[in-house]
């Protein structure tokens, strides 16, 4: 929220750095709006991303309380000044938006806007949003606009960088969707393997029972009881495939719940025992949660596919304002230096890249016959 006007290169730099820190589209939109309102010392700011149906796919405001926003009602449509900025792709600077012939009013609970500065956010020739400010916090002679030509120029610079930040965030989200789709496919294969093994065992047991019915009825009965057990386990695996193979919803469920769910799936799909424990971890920045989840998945994949482990333990512990992920297995282990010299990576390069990209560190402890521990630490917000 605004704490008074800021000006100069330092203020612009601060606003641009704030935008570049976020990768989620919603976070980028909020940062753009808050930065613009603070930078130009306005009472209100808003940014709308249009949809293809005359409305807005997203609309973010700053300077309006949650209670006010709920009282205002549904998202606005593309009309009046907003439509002009979107369709004509030009800036608007008005002394009193209410007196403009294009003004079409607003809901009863809407705050009263007077002087107005707005401009489109463009990615090349495409208008991807409309950014506007209202009610500049300064003395305004009768009939004049508090926003100056210099304000308009400054907001234009901010809008250009906002377009880059918003486009990057969209690309990131698309990339994450593809990654999630790949992960779903991998989990589906693992569950398919587990169910296939159960069904194969069930068929062999049923065949054995059929051969024993005449010559050893009591033993045939025991085999049929085992058939019932195997059928129940196969049904459980199929339910897991239907219920739990959904996109990893970090935004909705958070890191801890998402990790716990995926580890439960892996524990059922593999003969190795896979466990998870978490102690005191708070929500992390979205980019760090994403990195921790992907490193955990890569480390688990290595442990379950290559180590021959009987037990794989995953822990997530709080450390300062951040967190430490630890994936430990009792498998065959390896010599990290020999792996590096041989040009094999076992996903270690991508895990280190993910850790450093999130501002964290990754360490690997392993030796032949001694199991492996992958530890990743991230600093938090």
C-alpha positions in Angstrom: 0.0 0.0 0.0 1.1 3.6 -0.6 3.2 5.4 2.0 3.6 8.6 0.0 5.1 9.5 -3.4 8.3 8.1 -4.6 10.3 9.5 -7.5 13.5 9.1 -9.4 15.5 6.3 -10.8 15.6 4.4 -7.5 11.8 4.3 -7.3 11.4 3.0 -10.9 14.2 0.4 -10.3 12.5 -0.8 -7.1 9.2 -1.2 -8.9 10.8 -3.1 -11.8 12.7 -5.4 -9.5 9.5 -6.2 -7.5 7.8 -7.3 -10.8 10.7 -9.5 -11.8 10.7 -11.5 -8.5 7.3 -13.1 -9.2 6.5 -15.9 -11.6 2.8 -16.5 -10.9 0.5 -14.3 -13.2 -1.7 -13.2 -10.3 1.4 -12.2 -8.2 2.8 -10.2 -11.2 -0.5 -8.4 -11.6 -0.7 -7.4 -7.9 2.9 -6.2 -8.0 2.4 -4.1 -11.1 -0.7 -2.4 -9.6 0.8 -1.8 -6.2 4.0 -0.5 -7.7 2.2 1.9 -10.0 0.0 3.3 -7.3 3.0 3.9 -5.0 5.2 5.3 -7.7 2.7 7.9 -8.8 1.1 8.5 -5.4 -2.5 7.7 -6.4 -5.4 6.7 -4.2 -6.5 3.9 -6.5 -5.0 1.6 -9.1 -6.3 -1.3 -11.2 -5.2 -3.6 -14.0 -7.5 -5.7 -16.1 -6.6 -8.6 -18.4 -9.3 -8.9 -21.1 -11.0 -12.2 -22.1 -12.5 -12.9 -25.4 -16.1 -12.4 -24.3 -16.3 -8.7 -23.5 -15.2 -9.1 -19.9 -12.0 -9.6 -17.9 -10.2 -12.8 -17.3 -8.5 -11.1 -14.3 -8.9 -7.8 -12.6 -6.6 -6.7 -9.8 -7.1 -3.5 -7.7 -5.0 -1.7 -5.1 -6.4 0.9 -2.6 -9.7 -0.9 -2.2 -10.4 -3.1 0.9 -11.6 -6.6 0.6 -15.0 -5.5 2.1 -15.3 -2.7 -0.5 -14.4 -5.1 -3.3 -17.0 -7.7 -2.3 -19.6 -4.9 -2.1 -18.9 -3.6 -5.6 -20.0 -6.9 -7.1 -19.1 -8.8 -10.3 -16.0 -7.9 -12.4 -16.6 -4.9 -14.7 -17.3 -5.4 -18.4 -15.2 -3.9 -21.2 -17.0 -0.6 -21.6 -16.4 3.1 -21.4 -12.8 4.3 -20.8 -11.6 0.7 -20.2 -12.9 -0.4 -23.6 -11.3 2.7 -25.2 -7.9 1.8 -23.8 -8.2 -1.8 -24.9 -9.7 -1.4 -28.3 -8.0 1.9 -29.4 -4.7 1.1 -27.6 -4.1 4.6 -26.5 -3.5 6.3 -23.2 -6.1 8.5 -21.4 -5.4 11.4 -19.0 -8.6 13.0 -17.7 -9.3 15.8 -15.1 -12.7 14.1 -14.2 -13.5 10.7 -15.6 -17.2 11.2 -14.7 -17.5 14.0 -17.2 -16.1 12.1 -20.1 -18.9 11.3 -22.7 -17.8 7.6 -22.7 -18.4 7.3 -18.9 -21.2 4.8 -18.2 -21.3 4.9 -14.4 -20.3 2.3 -11.8 -21.9 0.2 -9.0 -23.2 1.9 -5.9 -20.4 0.7 -3.7 -17.7 1.7 -6.1 -15.4 4.5 -4.8 -15.7 7.9 -6.5 -13.0 8.4 -9.1 -12.1 11.8 -10.4 -8.8 12.5 -12.1 -7.7 9.5 -14.1 -4.6 8.2 -15.9 -4.7 5.0 -17.9 -2.9 3.2 -20.7 -2.9 -0.2 -22.4 -0.2 -2.8 -21.7 1.0 -4.1 -25.0 3.0 -7.2 -26.1 3.9 -6.2 -29.6 0.7 -5.3 -31.4 -1.4 -7.2 -28.9 -3.1 -5.4 -26.0 -2.8 -7.8 -23.1 -4.1 -5.5 -20.3 -5.3 -2.0 -19.2 -3.6 -0.3 -16.3 -5.1 2.8 -14.7 -4.7 5.1 -11.7 -7.2 7.5 -10.1 -7.3 10.3 -7.6 -3.8 11.6 -7.5 -2.8 12.7 -3.9 -2.0 16.3 -4.7 -3.7 19.7 -4.8 -5.7 20.1 -8.0 -6.9 23.4 -9.3 -10.6 23.4 -10.5 -10.9 21.5 -13.7 -7.3 20.3 -13.9 -5.9 16.7 -13.7 -3.5 15.9 -10.9 -1.6 13.5 -13.2 1.0 15.2 -15.3 2.6 14.4 -18.7 5.6 13.2 -16.7 3.4 10.8 -14.8 2.1 9.5 -18.0 5.6 8.9 -19.4 6.6 7.2 -16.2 3.6 4.9 -16.2 4.4 4.1 -19.9 7.8 2.9 -18.9 6.3 0.8 -16.1 3.7 -0.6 -18.5 6.4 -1.7 -21.0 8.2 -3.7 -18.3 4.9 -4.9 -17.0 4.2 -6.4 -20.4 7.5 -8.3 -20.2 6.9 -9.5 -16.7 3.3 -10.6 -17.5 4.4 -12.4 -20.7 7.2 -14.2 -18.8 4.8 -15.2 -16.1 2.4 -16.7 -18.7 5.2 -18.6 -20.3 6.3 -19.9 -16.9 2.8 -21.1 -16.0 2.5 -22.8 -19.4 5.8 -24.5 -18.9 4.7 -25.6 -15.4 1.5 -27.1 -16.9 3.5 -29.1 -19.4 5.8 -30.3 -16.5 2.8 -31.3 -14.5 1.3 -33.2 -17.5 4.6 -35.1 -17.8 4.6 -35.9 -14.1 1.0 -37.2 -14.3 2.0 -39.4 -17.2 5.0 -40.8 -15.2 2.8 -41.5 -12.1 0.2 -43.1 -14.3 2.8 -45.5 -15.7 4.0 -46.3 -12.1 0.4 -47.0 -11.0 -0.2 -49.0 -14.1 2.8 -51.2 -13.4 1.6 -51.7 -9.8 -1.9 -52.7 -10.8 -0.6 -55.0 -13.5 1.6 -56.8 -11.0 -1.4 -57.2 -8.7 -3.6 -58.5 -11.4 -0.9 -61.0 -12.6 -0.6 -62.3 -9.0 -4.3 -62.5 -8.8 -4.6 -64.6 -12.0 -1.8 -67.0 -10.9 -3.5 -67.5 -7.5 -6.9 -68.1 -9.0 -5.4 -70.7 -11.4 -3.7 -72.4 -8.4 -7.0 -72.5 -6.5 -8.8 -74.0 -9.5 -6.3 -76.9 -9.6 -6.6 -77.5 -5.9 -10.4 -77.5 -5.6 -10.8 -81.3 -6.1 -7.7 -82.7 -4.3 -7.2 -80.1 -1.5 -10.3 -78.1 -0.8 -9.0 -76.4 2.4 -5.8 -75.2 0.6 -8.0 -74.0 -2.4 -10.1 -72.0 0.1 -6.9 -70.3 1.4 -5.9 -69.5 -2.2 -9.3 -68.0 -2.9 -9.0 -65.9 0.2 -5.7 -64.6 -1.2 -7.5 -63.8 -4.4 -10.0 -61.6 -2.5 -7.1 -59.8 -0.9 -5.3 -59.2 -4.2 -8.5 -58.0 -5.8 -9.1 -55.5 -3.1 -5.5 -54.2 -3.4 -5.9 -53.9 -7.2 -9.2 -52.0 -6.7 -7.4 -49.6 -4.3 -4.7 -48.9 -6.8 -7.3 -48.2 -9.5 -9.0 -45.8 -7.2 -5.7 -44.1 -6.6 -5.2 -43.7 -10.3 -8.6 -42.0 -10.7 -8.6 -39.9 -7.6 -5.0 -38.9 -7.1 -3.6 -38.4 -10.6 -4.7 -34.8 -10.8 -2.4 -31.9 -11.5 -0.1 -31.1 -8.6 -2.0 -28.1 -7.2 0.6 -26.2 -5.3 -1.5 -23.0 -5.4 -4.5 -24.7 -3.8 -2.9 -27.4 -1.6 0.5 -26.1 -0.8 3.9 -27.9 -0.8 3.4 -30.1 2.2 0.0 -31.5 1.1 1.2 -32.0 -2.5 4.3 -33.8 -1.4 2.4 -36.0 1.1 -0.1 -37.0 -1.6 2.5 -37.9 -4.2 4.6 -39.9 -1.7 1.5 -41.9 -0.6 1.0 -42.8 -4.3 4.6 -43.9 -4.7 4.5 -45.9 -1.5 1.6 -47.9 -2.9 3.1 -48.2 -6.4 6.5 -49.6 -5.2 7.7 -52.5 -3.1 10.0 -50.1 -1.2 8.6 -48.3 1.9 8.3 -44.6 1.2 7.6 -42.3 4.1 7.1 -38.5 4.6 7.5 -36.3 7.7 7.2 -32.5 8.0 8.1 -30.3 10.9 7.1 -26.7 11.3 7.4 -25.6 7.6 5.6 -22.5 6.7 4.4 -21.4 3.2 7.4 -20.6 0.9 7.5 -18.3 -2.2 5.8 -20.0 -5.1 9.1 -20.4 -7.1 10.8 -22.1 -4.1 7.9 -24.5 -3.5 8.0 -25.5 -7.2 11.7 -26.1 -7.0 11.5 -28.2 -3.8 8.7 -30.3 -5.3 10.6 -31.0 -8.5 13.8 -31.9 -6.6 11.9 -34.2 -4.3 10.3 -35.9 -7.4 13.7 -36.4 -9.1 15.4 -37.7 -6.0 12.5 -40.1 -5.4 12.6 -41.3 -9.0 16.3 -42.1 -8.7 15.9 -43.9 -5.3 13.0 -46.0 -6.5 14.2 -46.8 -10.0 18.0 -47.2 -9.6 19.0 -47.7 -5.9 17.3 -51.0 -5.0 16.3 -49.4 -1.7 14.0 -51.0 0.8 13.2 -47.7 2.5 13.1 -44.1 1.2 12.5 -41.4 3.8 11.5 -37.8 2.8 11.6 -35.1 5.4 10.8 -31.4 5.2 12.0 -29.3 8.1 11.9 -25.6 8.9 15.2 -23.8 9.0 15.1 -20.1 9.9 12.6 -18.5 7.5 13.1 -21.3 4.9 13.1 -25.0 4.7 15.3 -28.1 4.2 14.2 -31.1 2.1 16.0 -34.4 2.7 15.5 -37.5 0.7 17.4 -40.5 2.1 17.4 -44.1 0.9 19.2 -47.3 2.1 20.0 -48.4 -1.5 23.2 -49.3 -3.2 24.6 -45.8 -3.3 27.2 -44.5 -5.7 30.4 -42.5 -6.0 29.3 -38.9 -6.9 32.8 -38.1 -8.3 32.9 -41.2 -10.4 29.4 -40.5 -11.8 30.6 -37.0 -12.7 33.8 -38.2 -14.4 31.8 -40.8 -16.4 29.5 -38.1 -17.7 26.4 -39.6 -16.0 24.3 -37.3 -14.0 21.3 -39.2 -12.5 19.4 -35.9 -12.6 21.9 -34.2 -10.3 22.6 -31.3 -12.7 18.9 -30.5 -13.1 18.4 -30.7 -9.3 21.3 -28.4 -8.6 20.0 -26.0 -11.3 16.5 -26.0 -9.7 18.0 -25.4 -6.2 20.2 -22.5 -7.3 17.4 -21.0 -9.5 15.3 -20.8 -6.3 18.2 -19.2 -4.3 18.9 -22.4 -2.5 21.7 -25.0 -2.3 21.8 -28.8 -2.9 24.2 -31.3 -1.4 24.6 -35.0 -2.3 26.0 -37.6 0.2 26.5 -41.1 -1.2 29.0 -44.0 -1.4 28.8 -47.5 -2.8 26.8 -49.7 -0.4 26.0 -46.8 1.8 22.8 -45.4 0.4 22.2 -41.8 -0.7 21.0 -38.6 0.9 19.9 -35.6 -1.2 19.5 -32.4 0.8 18.1 -29.1 -0.5 17.8 -25.9 1.5 15.9 -22.8 0.4 15.9 -19.4 2.2 12.2 -18.7 2.3 10.6 -15.3 1.7 
